Amino acid sequence: MAVDDRRIACLLTAEAIKCGSAVTKACLSVAAEAGFRVVALNHSTATGGIGPEIEAEAMRLGMQCILVNDAAHCRLDSRLRDAERWSLAQSLSRDGFDGFILCEVCDNRTRAESLLATARVLLRNLDQLDWETYH
């Protein structure tokens, strides 16, 4: 897995988007500093008034924007302990998961870094389970 695995995306919290442009930009900046390289936008955000602004700021920060249907992806909003992470990886592997890990990011860098680290380990566990299944 690459250091900036593009299967992990930050998903701005609804609260950040409702608070407006300055908060949204701050959250994107925190996500970029934490190491995220992909920003996920759901359809309503992308087509809303703030969507183009989010895309422009993400591009300025060197991030890629993707449009997602939240239901088709795995959403992380808190750090997982080892047993929880393995259980989730096993469940995703069993279901043939082929989506993104979406981490709800706000303006707290420590939380963003923690979620990114959790997502990376989750993907490593998932990759290991998938490799064991097919080899």
Order of alpha helices (4+ residues) and beta strands (2+ residues): beta-alpha-alpha-beta-alpha-alpha-beta-beta-alpha-beta-alpha
